[in-house]
Amino acid sequence: MTRNLIGTISFFMTGVADIALTDAAAGLWAFSLEFYARPGVSAALIELQDRVGLDVNLILFALWHGVSGRGRLDAERLAAANQAVCAIRSEIIEPLRVLRRRLRTDPNADIQHLREAIKTLEQDAEKIAQSRLAGCAEPHTNDIDSAERRSAAEANLALYIGSNPVSGAVIRRALEGLVQ
């Protein structure tokens, strides 16, 4: 039965990971992968997600919006971005995450294979969410220097996460090395 379920999931998700992304969406996805891989960042983002209830994709969007030369977000644009991903986050991404985490400790190899398929689905759903977020972004501007980009990213981060001393500090340190 597990193999049939995995086959069904694979059938329905064929090509989802390869959805056509706009330049902005591809840029946001690439930024997210690079930033998430920086030392300490994934743990800080997951802490903000699990302890504070924030959306990692919105954090990454806020940072990318500043770093990429799109400037500072205002509360209205951030709320519109949140609205754009609210349904996919609550109806698809979060339930997949809960299921994936629940299966983490199961020793059965078939279940772990299923867990990996669920992880892939979750990542595909996050890619779709990021595509929607990119659609909420301001146009890219080339004439913004790196200091202004970093300042915009920090302001956007503060607008969304408020002041979380531990996670915010880790994210800000990682941002330093990214914007040069």
C-alpha positions as CSV (number, residue, x, y, z in Angstrom):
1,M,0.0,0.0,0.0
2,T,2.8,2.4,0.8
3,R,4.4,2.0,-2.6
4,N,1.0,2.6,-4.3
5,L,0.6,5.8,-2.2
6,I,4.0,7.0,-3.2
7,G,3.3,6.2,-6.8
8,T,0.1,8.2,-6.6
9,I,1.8,11.1,-5.0
10,S,4.6,11.0,-7.6
11,F,2.1,10.8,-10.5
12,F,0.2,13.9,-9.3
13,M,3.3,15.9,-8.5
14,T,5.1,15.1,-11.8
15,G,6.4,18.4,-13.1
16,V,5.3,20.5,-10.2
17,A,8.9,21.1,-9.1
18,D,9.6,22.3,-12.7
19,I,6.8,24.9,-12.7
20,A,7.7,27.9,-14.9
21,L,8.9,30.6,-12.6
22,T,9.1,34.3,-13.4
23,D,12.5,35.9,-13.1
24,A,11.5,37.3,-9.8
25,A,10.2,34.0,-8.5
26,A,13.4,32.2,-9.7
27,G,15.4,34.9,-8.0
28,L,13.5,34.5,-4.7
29,W,13.9,30.7,-4.8
30,A,17.6,30.9,-5.5
31,F,18.1,33.5,-2.7
32,S,16.1,31.3,-0.3
33,L,18.2,28.2,-1.0
34,E,21.4,30.1,-0.7
35,F,20.4,32.0,2.5
36,Y,18.8,29.0,4.2
37,A,22.1,27.1,3.8
38,R,24.1,29.7,5.6
39,P,25.4,28.7,9.1
40,G,22.7,29.0,11.8
41,V,20.1,30.4,9.5
42,S,17.9,27.3,9.1
43,A,17.8,26.8,12.9
44,A,16.9,30.4,13.4
45,L,14.2,30.4,10.8
46,I,12.7,27.1,12.1
47,E,12.7,28.6,15.6
48,L,10.8,31.6,14.4
49,Q,8.4,29.3,12.6
50,D,7.9,26.8,15.5
51,R,8.1,29.1,18.5
52,V,6.6,32.3,17.2
53,G,4.4,31.1,14.4
54,L,6.0,33.1,11.6
55,D,6.1,32.0,8.0
56,V,9.7,31.2,6.8
57,N,8.7,32.0,3.2
58,L,7.5,35.5,4.3
59,I,10.8,36.1,6.2
60,L,12.8,35.1,3.1
61,F,10.6,37.2,0.9
62,A,11.1,40.2,3.2
63,L,14.8,39.8,3.1
64,W,15.0,39.1,-0.6
65,H,12.8,42.1,-1.3
66,G,15.4,44.4,0.3
67,V,18.6,42.6,-0.9
68,S,17.4,42.3,-4.5
69,G,16.9,46.1,-4.9
70,R,13.2,46.1,-4.6
71,G,13.3,48.3,-1.5
72,R,11.4,48.5,1.8
73,L,8.1,46.8,2.3
74,D,5.3,48.6,4.0
75,A,2.7,47.0,6.2
76,E,0.1,47.0,3.4
77,R,2.4,45.2,0.9
78,L,3.5,42.7,3.6
79,A,-0.2,42.0,4.4
80,A,-0.9,41.5,0.7
81,A,2.0,39.0,0.5
82,N,0.7,37.2,3.5
83,Q,-2.7,37.0,2.0
84,A,-1.3,35.6,-1.2
85,V,0.2,32.6,0.5
86,C,-2.3,32.2,3.4
87,A,-4.3,29.4,1.9
88,I,-1.4,27.3,0.5
89,R,0.4,27.7,3.8
90,S,-2.5,26.6,6.0
91,E,-4.1,24.0,3.7
92,I,-1.1,22.4,2.1
93,I,2.4,23.3,3.5
94,E,1.6,23.1,7.2
95,P,-0.3,19.8,7.1
96,L,2.5,18.3,5.0
97,R,5.1,19.5,7.5
98,V,3.2,18.0,10.4
99,L,2.9,14.7,8.6
100,R,6.6,14.7,7.6
101,R,7.7,15.4,11.1
102,R,5.4,12.8,12.6
103,L,7.0,10.1,10.4
104,R,10.5,11.2,11.2
105,T,11.1,8.5,13.9
106,D,9.3,5.6,12.2
107,P,12.0,2.9,11.6
108,N,10.2,1.4,8.6
109,A,12.1,1.9,5.4
110,D,8.9,2.2,3.4
111,I,7.6,4.9,5.7
112,Q,10.9,6.8,5.4
113,H,10.6,6.6,1.6
114,L,7.1,8.0,2.0
115,R,8.4,10.7,4.3
116,E,10.9,11.7,1.6
117,A,8.1,11.9,-1.0
118,I,6.1,14.1,1.5
119,K,9.2,16.3,1.9
120,T,9.4,16.8,-1.8
121,L,5.7,17.7,-1.9
122,E,6.2,20.2,0.9
123,Q,9.2,21.8,-1.0
124,D,7.1,22.0,-4.2
125,A,4.3,23.7,-2.3
126,E,6.8,26.2,-0.9
127,K,8.1,26.9,-4.4
128,I,4.5,27.7,-5.5
129,A,4.1,29.9,-2.4
130,Q,7.3,31.8,-3.2
131,S,6.1,32.3,-6.8
132,R,3.0,33.9,-5.4
133,L,5.1,36.1,-3.0
134,A,7.3,37.2,-5.9
135,G,4.2,38.4,-7.6
136,C,3.7,40.8,-4.8
137,A,7.2,42.3,-5.1
138,E,8.1,45.8,-6.3
139,P,10.1,46.0,-9.5
140,H,13.9,45.5,-9.3
141,T,16.0,48.7,-9.2
142,N,19.6,48.6,-10.3
143,D,20.6,51.9,-8.8
144,I,20.4,50.9,-5.1
145,D,23.8,50.4,-3.4
146,S,24.6,47.5,-1.2
147,A,24.3,49.5,2.1
148,E,20.8,50.6,1.1
149,R,19.9,47.1,0.1
150,R,21.0,45.7,3.4
151,S,19.2,48.5,5.3
152,A,16.0,47.7,3.4
153,A,16.4,43.9,4.1
154,E,16.8,44.7,7.8
155,A,13.8,47.0,7.9
156,N,11.7,44.4,6.1
157,L,12.8,41.7,8.6
158,A,12.0,44.0,11.5
159,L,8.6,44.8,10.0
160,Y,7.7,41.1,9.9
161,I,9.5,39.5,12.9
162,G,9.6,42.4,15.3
163,S,12.4,42.0,17.8
164,N,13.4,38.4,18.4
165,P,16.9,38.8,19.9
166,V,18.3,35.4,19.2
167,S,16.9,34.4,15.8
168,G,16.9,38.0,14.5
169,A,20.6,38.3,15.4
170,V,21.5,35.1,13.6
171,I,19.6,36.2,10.5
172,R,21.2,39.7,10.5
173,R,24.7,38.2,10.8
174,A,24.0,35.9,7.8
175,L,22.7,38.9,5.9
176,E,26.0,40.8,6.5
177,G,27.9,38.2,4.4
178,L,25.3,38.2,1.7
179,V,25.1,41.9,0.9
180,Q,28.5,43.2,-0.1
